[in-house]
Amino acid sequence: MRKRAVALCGAAAVVAGMVTSVPADASAGHPTAPPTARTAKLTWKKCGTSAYPTLQCASLKVPLDHSNPYSERITLALSRVPHTAKKYQGPLLVNPGGPGGSGLTLAGFVASALPDKVAAQYDVIGFDPRGVGASRPALDCAPGHFDPVRPDSVPATPALEKADLARAESFAKACGTKYADLLPYIDTVSAVQDLDAIRHALGARQINYFGYSYGTYLGAVYAKLHPDRVRRLALDSVVDPTGVWYEDNLAQDHAFNDRHLAFMSWVAKHDKAYGLGTDPARIEAKWYAMRAALAREPADKKVGAAELEDTFLPGGYYNGYWPYLAEAFAAYVNDRNTAPLVEAYENFAAVDAAGDNGYSVYTAVQCRDASWPRDWNRWRADNWAVHAKAPFMTWSNAWYNAPCAFWPTDPLQPVDLANDSVPPALLFQATDDAATPYEGAVTVHQLLRGSSLVVEQGGGNHGITLSGNTCLDKHLAAYLTDGTVPRSGGEVDAVCQTLPAPDPLTAKAASTTARGSTLHGLLGFRG
């Protein structure tokens, strides 16, 4: 369900490299890896775009099974914006989250969004994790899995529940049939060992790392397994490692419902623009009436109840989408005009081949990383209980993750991220983030000794640095310049105020195809 920028580097040269690392974590069944064998150097080729003309691309072969150096090889796609300053601070690996997000274009974005003097000191390295995008093989378990119109996500009848369960079980079965040899190795710890293989191929003793969303978990696991190989660690919108992944998703449901209510309040403040009233509760009732009507008669045979939820979910990630969603909402309610709603669905929710790939990797990683309930009665009871308080996306989220109830591989144990050895990390978190609720950042702050937490007070967006808040960006730039972190001695080390909420669109702006900032387009949704 995520939409991603087009992958780069598809034709990059393949570089053979042997890595003999064995994952090992003493406390959680994933031991730290011993020193790895040297890898071949990467061969970089130009692959710049009009937006990021200095991008270069390469690829690296790594073992499918890092515990067996003679196992089948897979290929990782890499990108780079090379340093230009005399002072060189090493590679800065960047990841947009997911799991399942492509990071190739993110390297160009980060290099261009950081202050020039800071970016010039780093090789900014993007990568497609195993199974993703231009890496090979790339997973696509069930092409067209999200084609409209899908069954209503709220299983109000036994028939609806049966239909949604059949979709989830079918997806899991398709993955197991198509990728039986790969699925045991599509997980966070395997991806961490890939990061270390990249480090070796770059010839670096240590890496700098900057991750968003799930990328914060990936980076924290790397720091746990290889603390001596981390130089700087910046984490934005922090995953709660104590709830991976079933409990984290239930926590999301409450937080996304709160963001949906915040959107309703924003619409109420702009009644002059949208004509939906000034009472948020009544506007919310109109939204659910729209949902019920679309369940009966999907718009343009594309947007039913499930697709409507997919369309409005991105508003929970980034309030820059609110004006577009409000336009579509108002057009449907006030004029029975479905065209803006269909357009919003196509821009925010329609799933292409890259989205199918992203979802396949998302499920493969999350279902393998940790145990999920195998008894559907547990899912039913938990999600109905949450739905009673947070109806906006509870069941949509449940079905998104439901293949894990039927997943064909056995689960691993989550990694204990408690870390006394990693250098000071810098964490960024919005107080009202829905995808990674605030408590997760506080938890990781406590687990990573010496870390600092920078909070965007009143912010509700997911992915908050390099997105226009100069206060946050100054902290990131200072950290990457010389390792400076703020210190307060309390739970929070620095506070930045959130940016103002967006204004309604002008007629001219509404006619454009722009959909939010570049960053949030790269981060995607469900990450």
LONU-257167 format. One record per residue (C-alpha): residue in three letters; x, y negated, z negated. Coordinates in steps of 0.1 Angstrom, whole numbers, plus 5000, padded with zeros to 4 digits. Example, Ala and Ser with C-alpha at 12.3 -4.5 7.8 and 13.67 -1.06 7.14 Angstrom:
! LONU-257167
PT   code      X      Y      Z
PT    ALA   5123   5045   4922
PT    SER   5137   5011   4929
This chain:
! LONU-257167
PT   code      X      Y      Z
PT    MET   5000   5000   5000
PT    ARG   5030   4977   5000
PT    LYS   5038   4956   5031
PT    ARG   5075   4951   5037
PT    ALA   5098   4932   5059
PT    VAL   5110   4951   5090
PT    ALA   5140   4972   5081
PT    LEU   5174   4962   5094
PT    CYS   5204   4982   5104
PT    GLY   5187   5011   5121
PT    ALA   5216   5016   5145
PT    ALA   5244   5010   5120
PT    ALA   5274   5033   5122
PT    VAL   5274   5063   5100
PT    VAL   5303   5067   5076
PT    ALA   5310   5101   5061
PT    GLY   5318   5099   5024
PT    MET   5320   5127   4998
PT    VAL   5308   5119   4963
PT    THR   5312   5145   4936
PT    SER   5295   5128   4907
PT    VAL   5274   5149   4884
PT    PRO   5246   5130   4866
PT    ALA   5247   5136   4828
PT    ASP   5228   5118   4800
PT    ALA   5234   5132   4766
PT    SER   5203   5120   4749
PT    ALA   5178   5127   4777
PT    GLY   5191   5156   4797
PT    HIS   5208   5133   4823
PT    PRO   5245   5133   4813
PT    THR   5268   5106   4824
PT    ALA   5287   5112   4856
PT    PRO   5324   5120   4855
PT    PRO   5348   5100   4878
PT    THR   5339   5106   4914
PT    ALA   5360   5114   4944
PT    ARG   5370   5086   4968
PT    THR   5347   5079   4996
PT    ALA   5355   5067   5031
PT    LYS   5354   5029   5036
PT    LEU   5323   5014   5051
PT    THR   5323   5001   5087
PT    TRP   5303   4969   5088
PT    LYS   5286   4957   5120
PT    LYS   5267   4925   5127
PT    CYS   5230   4928   5124
PT    GLY   5220   4892   5116
PT    THR   5186   4878   5122
PT    SER   5174   4842   5128
PT    ALA   5167   4838   5091
PT    TYR   5198   4855   5079
PT    PRO   5224   4853   5107
PT    THR   5254   4865   5086
PT    LEU   5239   4898   5077
PT    GLN   5260   4929   5084
PT    CYS   5250   4965   5083
PT    ALA   5266   4999   5075
PT    SER   5256   5033   5064
PT    LEU   5270   5059   5040
PT    LYS   5265   5096   5037
PT    VAL   5260   5110   5002
PT    PRO   5251   5144   4989
PT    LEU   5214   5152   4985
PT    ASP   5223   5169   4952
PT    HIS   5250   5149   4935
PT    SER   5257   5179   4912
PT    ASN   5268   5198   4942
PT    PRO   5294   5180   4964
PT    TYR   5289   5205   4991
PT    SER   5252   5201   4994
PT    GLU   5234   5187   5024
PT    ARG   5242   5151   5032
PT    ILE   5217   5122   5035
PT    THR   5223   5087   5048
PT    LEU   5219   5055   5030
PT    ALA   5214   5022   5050
PT    LEU   5232   4992   5036
PT    SER   5233   4955   5043
PT    ARG   5258   4928   5033
PT    VAL   5262   4891   5033
PT    PRO   5300   4888   5028
PT    HIS   5317   4864   5004
PT    THR   5333   4833   5018
PT    ALA   5350   4817   4988
PT    LYS   5385   4822   4977
PT    LYS   5372   4832   4943
PT    TYR   5357   4867   4947
PT    GLN   5336   4882   4920
PT    GLY   5329   4915   4937
PT    PRO   5297   4931   4951
PT    LEU   5263   4920   4939
PT    LEU   5238   4949   4946
PT    VAL   5202   4938   4949
PT    ASN   5170   4958   4947
PT    PRO   5133   4946   4952
PT    GLY   5116   4974   4932
PT    GLY   5090   4999   4941
PT    PRO   5101   5026   4938
PT    GLY   5101   5027   4976
PT    GLY   5110   4991   4984
PT    SER   5135   4984   5012
PT    GLY   5163   4961   5001
PT    LEU   5181   4954   5034
PT    THR   5165   4920   5040
PT    LEU   5166   4911   5003
PT    ALA   5204   4907   5006
PT    GLY   5200   4879   5031
PT    PHE   5173   4863   5010
PT    VAL   5193   4864   4977
PT    ALA   5224   4851   4994
PT    SER   5205   4822   5009
PT    ALA   5184   4814   4978
PT    LEU   5213   4812   4953
PT    PRO   5233   4780   4952
PT    ASP   5259   4781   4980
PT    LYS   5289   4780   4956
PT    VAL   5275   4810   4937
PT    ALA   5266   4831   4967
PT    ALA   5299   4825   4983
PT    GLN   5317   4843   4955
PT    TYR   5299   4876   4961
PT    ASP   5294   4902   4987
PT    VAL   5256   4905   4984
PT    ILE   5247   4941   4991
PT    GLY   5212   4953   5000
PT    PHE   5203   4990   5004
PT    ASP   5174   5012   5013
PT    PRO   5173   5038   4985
PT    ARG   5172   5075   4994
PT    GLY   5141   5083   5014
PT    VAL   5133   5046   5022
PT    GLY   5131   5027   5054
PT    ALA   5163   5029   5075
PT    SER   5179   5056   5052
PT    ARG   5176   5091   5065
PT    PRO   5156   5112   5061
PT    ALA   5128   5087   5054
PT    LEU   5097   5102   5038
PT    ASP   5062   5099   5052
PT    CYS   5041   5126   5035
PT    ALA   5007   5118   5051
PT    PRO   5006   5091   5078
PT    GLY   4974   5072   5076
PT    HIS   4966   5081   5040
PT    PHE   4952   5046   5034
PT    ASP   4933   5042   5066
PT    PRO   4899   5026   5060
PT    VAL   4873   5032   5049
PT    ARG   4882   5052   5018
PT    PRO   4858   5065   4992
PT    ASP   4848   5040   4965
PT    SER   4876   5041   4938
PT    VAL   4852   5041   4909
PT    PRO   4840   5077   4906
PT    ALA   4805   5068   4896
PT    THR   4791   5101   4910
PT    PRO   4806   5136   4910
PT    ALA   4807   5134   4948
PT    LEU   4829   5103   4947
PT    GLU   4853   5118   4921
PT    LYS   4855   5150   4942
PT    ALA   4864   5130   4973
PT    ASP   4890   5109   4956
PT    LEU   4905   5140   4939
PT    ALA   4907   5158   4972
PT    ARG   4926   5129   4987
PT    ALA   4951   5129   4959
PT    GLU   4956   5166   4959
PT    SER   4959   5167   4997
PT    PHE   4987   5141   4996
PT    ALA   5007   5160   4970
PT    LYS   5003   5192   4990
PT    ALA   5014   5174   5022
PT    CYS   5046   5161   5004
PT    GLY   5054   5195   4990
PT    THR   5049   5212   5024
PT    LYS   5068   5186   5044
PT    TYR   5097   5178   5020
PT    ALA   5101   5209   4998
PT    ASP   5139   5206   4999
PT    LEU   5140   5169   4993
PT    LEU   5115   5162   4965
PT    PRO   5136   5176   4937
PT    TYR   5162   5149   4945
PT    ILE   5140   5119   4950
PT    ASP   5142   5104   4915
PT    THR   5157   5075   4897
PT    VAL   5188   5093   4884
PT    SER   5197   5105   4919
PT    ALA   5193   5070   4932
PT    VAL   5216   5058   4904
PT    GLN   5243   5082   4916
PT    ASP   5238   5068   4951
PT    LEU   5245   5033   4936
PT    ASP   5277   5047   4923
PT    ALA   5286   5062   4956
PT    ILE   5280   5027   4972
PT    ARG   5303   5013   4945
PT    HIS   5331   5037   4955
PT    ALA   5326   5031   4992
PT    LEU   5329   4993   4985
PT    GLY   5362   5000   4967
PT    ALA   5349   4983   4936
PT    ARG   5358   4992   4900
PT    GLN   5326   4976   4888
PT    ILE   5294   4962   4903
PT    ASN   5272   4932   4896
PT    TYR   5235   4941   4899
PT    PHE   5203   4921   4903
PT    GLY   5170   4939   4904
PT    TYR   5133   4930   4904
PT    SER   5104   4951   4890
PT    TYR   5112   4989   4893
PT    GLY   5147   4976   4902
PT    THR   5151   4966   4866
PT    TYR   5146   5002   4855
PT    LEU   5170   5014   4882
PT    GLY   5196   4989   4871
PT    ALA   5192   4998   4834
PT    VAL   5195   5035   4841
PT    TYR   5227   5028   4860
PT    ALA   5240   5008   4831
PT    LYS   5232   5037   4807
PT    LEU   5249   5063   4828
PT    HIS   5278   5041   4839
PT    PRO   5282   5013   4814
PT    ASP   5319   5008   4821
PT    ARG   5311   5002   4858
PT    VAL   5287   4973   4852
PT    ARG   5301   4938   4853
PT    ARG   5269   4917   4853
PT    LEU   5233   4929   4851
PT    ALA   5204   4906   4859
PT    LEU   5169   4920   4855
PT    ASP   5137   4901   4866
PT    SER   5102   4913   4856
PT    VAL   5112   4942   4834
PT    VAL   5098   4977   4833
PT    ASP   5089   4991   4799
PT    PRO   5110   5023   4797
PT    THR   5090   5037   4769
PT    GLY   5060   5043   4790
PT    VAL   5073   5057   4823
PT    TRP   5052   5062   4841
PT    TYR   5017   5073   4830
PT    GLU   5014   5049   4800
PT    ASP   5029   5020   4819
PT    ASN   5002   5023   4845
PT    LEU   4974   5022   4819
PT    ALA   4990   4991   4804
PT    GLN   4991   4975   4839
PT    ASP   4953   4979   4842
PT    HIS   4946   4956   4812
PT    ALA   4972   4931   4824
PT    PHE   4958   4930   4860
PT    ASN   4923   4925   4847
PT    ASP   4935   4895   4828
PT    ARG   4952   4881   4859
PT    HIS   4920   4886   4879
PT    LEU   4901   4867   4852
PT    ALA   4927   4839   4855
PT    PHE   4920   4838   4892
PT    MET   4883   4835   4885
PT    SER   4890   4805   4862
PT    TRP   4911   4789   4889
PT    VAL   4883   4793   4914
PT    ALA   4859   4777   4889
PT    LYS   4882   4747   4886
PT    HIS   4880   4742   4923
PT    ASP   4843   4744   4928
PT    LYS   4845   4715   4952
PT    ALA   4866   4735   4976
PT    TYR   4849   4769   4972
PT    GLY   4813   4763   4961
PT    LEU   4812   4793   4939
PT    GLY   4803   4775   4907
PT    THR   4821   4763   4876
PT    ASP   4815   4792   4852
PT    PRO   4842   4819   4855
PT    ALA   4819   4846   4842
PT    ARG   4793   4839   4869
PT    ILE   4820   4838   4896
PT    GLU   4833   4872   4884
PT    ALA   4798   4885   4887
PT    LYS   4797   4873   4923
PT    TRP   4829   4891   4930
PT    TYR   4816   4924   4917
PT    ALA   4784   4918   4936
PT    MET   4805   4914   4967
PT    ARG   4823   4946   4958
PT    ALA   4790   4965   4955
PT    ALA   4777   4951   4988
PT    LEU   4809   4962   5006
PT    ALA   4806   4996   4991
PT    ARG   4773   4999   5008
PT    GLU   4783   4982   5041
PT    PRO   4820   4978   5047
PT    ALA   4830   4946   5065
PT    ASP   4839   4953   5101
PT    LYS   4841   4990   5092
PT    LYS   4874   4982   5075
PT    VAL   4868   4966   5041
PT    GLY   4849   4987   5017
PT    ALA   4851   4986   4979
PT    ALA   4885   5003   4978
PT    GLU   4899   4981   5005
PT    LEU   4886   4950   4987
PT    GLU   4905   4959   4956
PT    ASP   4936   4964   4976
PT    THR   4931   4930   4992
PT    PHE   4928   4911   4959
PT    LEU   4954   4931   4940
PT    PRO   4983   4909   4955
PT    GLY   4968   4879   4937
PT    GLY   4978   4896   4905
PT    TYR   5014   4896   4916
PT    TYR   5016   4861   4930
PT    ASN   4992   4832   4925
PT    GLY   5004   4817   4958
PT    TYR   4979   4840   4974
PT    TRP   4950   4827   4954
PT    PRO   4939   4800   4979
PT    TYR   4937   4825   5008
PT    LEU   4918   4850   4986
PT    ALA   4894   4823   4974
PT    GLU   4887   4812   5010
PT    ALA   4878   4848   5019
PT    PHE   4857   4853   4988
PT    ALA   4838   4821   4993
PT    ALA   4832   4827   5030
PT    TYR   4816   4861   5023
PT    VAL   4795   4850   4993
PT    ASN   4783   4816   5007
PT    ASP   4781   4823   5044
PT    ARG   4781   4861   5047
PT    ASN   4811   4855   5070
PT    THR   4833   4886   5069
PT    ALA   4861   4874   5092
PT    PRO   4883   4857   5066
PT    LEU   4879   4888   5043
PT    VAL   4890   4911   5071
PT    GLU   4919   4888   5079
PT    ALA   4929   4888   5042
PT    TYR   4928   4926   5042
PT    GLU   4949   4929   5073
PT    ASN   4975   4904   5058
PT    PHE   4976   4917   5023
PT    ALA   4964   4953   5022
PT    ALA   4965   4971   5055
PT    VAL   4991   4999   5054
PT    ASP   5015   5004   5083
PT    ALA   5042   5031   5088
PT    ALA   5065   5012   5064
PT    GLY   5038   5012   5038
PT    ASP   5032   5049   5042
PT    ASN   5069   5055   5037
PT    GLY   5070   5032   5007
PT    TYR   5041   5050   4991
PT    SER   5056   5084   4998
PT    VAL   5088   5074   4980
PT    TYR   5069   5057   4952
PT    THR   5050   5089   4944
PT    ALA   5080   5111   4948
PT    VAL   5101   5091   4923
PT    GLN   5074   5085   4898
PT    CYS   5060   5120   4898
PT    ARG   5095   5134   4894
PT    ASP   5109   5110   4869
PT    ALA   5087   5119   4840
PT    SER   5058   5142   4829
PT    TRP   5023   5133   4840
PT    PRO   4991   5150   4826
PT    ARG   4982   5180   4847
PT    ASP   4947   5183   4832
PT    TRP   4924   5160   4851
PT    ASN   4901   5157   4821
PT    ARG   4928   5136   4804
PT    TRP   4930   5113   4834
PT    ARG   4892   5110   4835
PT    ALA   4889   5102   4798
PT    ASP   4918   5077   4797
PT    ASN   4907   5058   4828
PT    TRP   4871   5055   4820
PT    ALA   4881   5042   4785
PT    VAL   4903   5016   4801
PT    HIS   4878   5008   4829
PT    ALA   4852   4999   4802
PT    LYS   4875   4970   4792
PT    ALA   4894   4963   4824
PT    PRO   4874   4973   4855
PT    PHE   4893   4953   4881
PT    MET   4918   4979   4892
PT    THR   4918   5007   4867
PT    TRP   4904   5034   4890
PT    SER   4922   5020   4920
PT    ASN   4955   5024   4901
PT    ALA   4945   5058   4888
PT    TRP   4940   5072   4924
PT    TYR   4972   5055   4936
PT    ASN   4991   5076   4910
PT    ALA   4968   5107   4910
PT    PRO   4990   5128   4932
PT    CYS   5013   5132   4902
PT    ALA   4986   5154   4886
PT    PHE   4993   5179   4914
PT    TRP   5029   5172   4922
PT    PRO   5049   5203   4935
PT    THR   5081   5196   4916
PT    ASP   5088   5199   4879
PT    PRO   5093   5166   4860
PT    LEU   5126   5153   4845
PT    GLN   5129   5137   4812
PT    PRO   5130   5098   4811
PT    VAL   5164   5083   4804
PT    ASP   5169   5067   4769
PT    LEU   5181   5032   4778
PT    ALA   5195   5023   4744
PT    ASN   5229   5009   4753
PT    ASP   5256   4995   4731
PT    SER   5283   4996   4757
PT    VAL   5270   4975   4787
PT    PRO   5282   4939   4790
PT    PRO   5256   4912   4781
PT    ALA   5227   4914   4805
PT    LEU   5203   4886   4814
PT    LEU   5165   4894   4815
PT    PHE   5138   4872   4830
PT    GLN   5101   4877   4822
PT    ALA   5068   4858   4826
PT    THR   5045   4860   4796
PT    ASP   5015   4869   4817
PT    ASP   5030   4892   4843
PT    ALA   5006   4919   4852
PT    ALA   5028   4945   4870
PT    THR   5054   4946   4842
PT    PRO   5037   4932   4810
PT    TYR   5057   4911   4787
PT    GLU   5062   4937   4760
PT    GLY   5084   4957   4783
PT    ALA   5110   4929   4785
PT    VAL   5111   4926   4747
PT    THR   5117   4963   4744
PT    VAL   5146   4963   4769
PT    HIS   5160   4932   4753
PT    GLN   5162   4952   4721
PT    LEU   5176   4983   4738
PT    LEU   5204   4965   4756
PT    ARG   5227   4952   4729
PT    GLY   5240   4917   4736
PT    SER   5213   4910   4763
PT    SER   5195   4876   4765
PT    LEU   5159   4871   4774
PT    VAL   5147   4841   4794
PT    VAL   5109   4837   4794
PT    GLU   5086   4818   4817
PT    GLN   5060   4805   4793
PT    GLY   5025   4808   4808
PT    GLY   5037   4823   4840
PT    GLY   5017   4851   4856
PT    ASN   5038   4859   4887
PT    HIS   5058   4891   4892
PT    GLY   5093   4882   4903
PT    ILE   5101   4847   4890
PT    THR   5137   4838   4898
PT    LEU   5146   4824   4932
PT    SER   5109   4815   4937
PT    GLY   5109   4778   4930
PT    ASN   5114   4775   4892
PT    THR   5146   4755   4888
PT    CYS   5149   4762   4851
PT    LEU   5150   4799   4856
PT    ASP   5173   4796   4886
PT    LYS   5198   4775   4866
PT    HIS   5201   4804   4841
PT    LEU   5206   4829   4868
PT    ALA   5232   4807   4886
PT    ALA   5251   4801   4854
PT    TYR   5252   4838   4846
PT    LEU   5265   4847   4881
PT    THR   5290   4819   4880
PT    ASP   5308   4828   4848
PT    GLY   5287   4852   4827
PT    THR   5271   4825   4806
PT    VAL   5239   4836   4788
PT    PRO   5216   4816   4765
PT    ARG   5216   4825   4729
PT    SER   5190   4816   4703
PT    GLY   5193   4844   4677
PT    GLY   5156   4851   4680
PT    GLU   5134   4874   4702
PT    VAL   5136   4849   4731
PT    ASP   5168   4831   4740
PT    ALA   5154   4805   4764
PT    VAL   5120   4793   4775
PT    CYS   5111   4778   4809
PT    GLN   5077   4764   4816
PT    THR   5057   4779   4845
PT    LEU   5051   4761   4877
PT    PRO   5018   4744   4884
PT    ALA   4990   4766   4898
PT    PRO   4985   4762   4936
PT    ASP   4960   4738   4951
PT    PRO   4933   4749   4975
PT    LEU   4942   4751   5011
PT    THR   4937   4721   5035
PT    ALA   4919   4729   5067
PT    LYS   4953   4727   5085
PT    ALA   4970   4750   5061
PT    ALA   4942   4775   5062
PT    SER   4947   4779   5100
PT    THR   4983   4790   5096
PT    THR   4994   4826   5092
PT    ALA   5017   4819   5062
PT    ARG   5011   4842   5033
PT    GLY   5030   4833   5002
PT    SER   5067   4829   4997
PT    THR   5094   4849   5014
PT    LEU   5104   4865   4981
PT    HIS   5070   4879   4973
PT    GLY   5067   4892   5008
PT    LEU   5099   4911   5003
PT    LEU   5089   4924   4968
PT    GLY   5056   4938   4981
PT    PHE   5029   4951   4958
PT    ARG   5025   4981   4934
PT    GLY   5062   4976   4925
